[in-house]
Amino acid sequence: APASSSPGATWPGQVLGTLAYVAPEQASGELLDERCDVFGLGAILCEVLTGAPPYSGPTYEEVARRARQADLGDALARLDACGADTELLALARACLAPRPEDRPRDAGVVARAVAVRGRLSMRDISPRNSPSFKVASTISSVPFPFLVMFTVPFRMT
């Protein structure tokens, strides 16, 4: 870090975030834009649907390597097997695209895609084999866009 940096300051190349959820470009210390946050939305959606974040491993170094290399094979296989709505799975996959240019541009685009789908209940996003199904059963009338806005604050454009 630069000698003159103050506590809490960031600098180019610094990696911030929980590695199990970060975009590959974030894990590599590259320049970021809104699509990095879209990856984070996809990572949270992956965990909601499958019970695990996109990246895991026995050590910090292994999780970091998987994040840097966009090693999403396990996460995509879990998504394929989770039994969720195909449109929701397609959205999760789009958000988790390894290359930023292949993801939705920002969270507003993701929110509009969900809105086009209509009112999704918690049962739609939590298949029976998901660890979150029991919780989902009790709050099944929560509209999905509200859930996203409540859980992951973002600015609508």
N, C-alpha and C positions, 0 to 999 in steps of 0.2 A: 504494500500500500504506500502511496505517496506520504512522505514525512509530514506534510502540512494538512493531511486529512483530519477532519473532526470525527468524533464518535458518531456512528450511524451513517457516515458518508459512504457512497459507493464509488467505484472507479471502473473504467473500461476493463473487460475481461473477468470481472468478479462474477461468480456464480452464486445466485441467491435462489432459494426455493427448496422444497422437499423433493429430493431426487426421484422418488418413486412416481412423481407427477409432472416433472418438468419436460418441456419440449427439447428435442435434441439440440437445437441451436442455443438454448439457454444452458444446457449442461456443458456445452462446448465453449461457453463464454463469448458467443458471437453477439452482434447487434440484434436487438429484438424489436418487434412491433406488436400490434394487437393480436396477431395470429398466434403468438406465444401463449396469450391468455385463452385463446380458443382451444389450444391443445390442453390446457389445464381443465377447461370445461369437459373436454372429452375424457380426460383422465378421471375426473370425478364421476362422470357418467359410467365409465368402465367399472369403477369400484361399486357403484350403486347396483349395476346389473350383474356383476360377477362375484362381488365380495372381495376383490383384490385390486390394487392399483395396477397400472400398466407395467411397471417395472418392479421386479423383486429379485432378491438374491441373498446368499448367505453372508455377504460382507458389503460394506459401504462401497468398496472399490468395484465390486461386481455390479451393483445397482448403477453406479456412476458410468461404468463402461456400457451397460445396456442403454442407458439414457443417451449418452453421446452417440452411440451407433444406431439409435432408433430401433433397437432389438425388440420389436412388438409382436413377434410370432406367438408367444404364449398368451398375451392379452387378446390378440385377435382370435385365437382358437377358443379362448374362454367366452368371448363375445358370441362367436358362432354357435356355441353349445348352450348358451344361457336361456334360449327360448323366448326372448323378448320380441316385440313387434319389429318387423323387417325394416320399416321406415326409421324407427328409432335406432336400430343397429347401423343403418346406413349413415345416419347423422353422427353417431359415435365414431364410426370408422373415418368419416370425413374430418372430424375434429382431430383425430389422432394421426392424420397423415404425416409421415416423416418430414416432408418438405413443406415449409410454410406456404409456398405459393399454391399448394394443393388443398389447403384448408379453407374453410369459410373465412372471409376477410376480417370479421370482428364478431363480438358477442351479439350485436344487433342482428346480424345476418342469421345467426343461430336461433335467436329468439323468434325471428320472423318465420323461419323454417318450422319451428315447433308450433307457432300460431296457425300456420297453414294446415298443419295436421289436425288442429282443433284441440279441444279440451282432452288432455290425456289424464287418466287417473293414475294414482300410485300403482295400481295393479298392472297397468300397461307397462310401467318401467321397472317393475320388480317381479320377475317370473317366479313361479313357485319354488324353483330350486335355488333361488337367490337367498343369501343369508338375511337380507332385509325384508323378506316377504311378510313375516309376522308383523313388523312395524307398519308395512304398507297396507296390510289388511285393515288396520285400525284407522288409518287416515286416508282412505281411498278416494275421498271426494275432493282432495286438494288439486286445483288446476296446475298442470305441469309448469306453465310459464311463471306462475307465482312461486312455485317451489324453487325454480332456478334463480329467480330474482331474490328470494329470501335467503337461499343458501350461498349463492355466489353473486355478490353485488356487482353489477355492471351498468354502464351507461347505455341507454337506448339511443340509437341515432336515427 
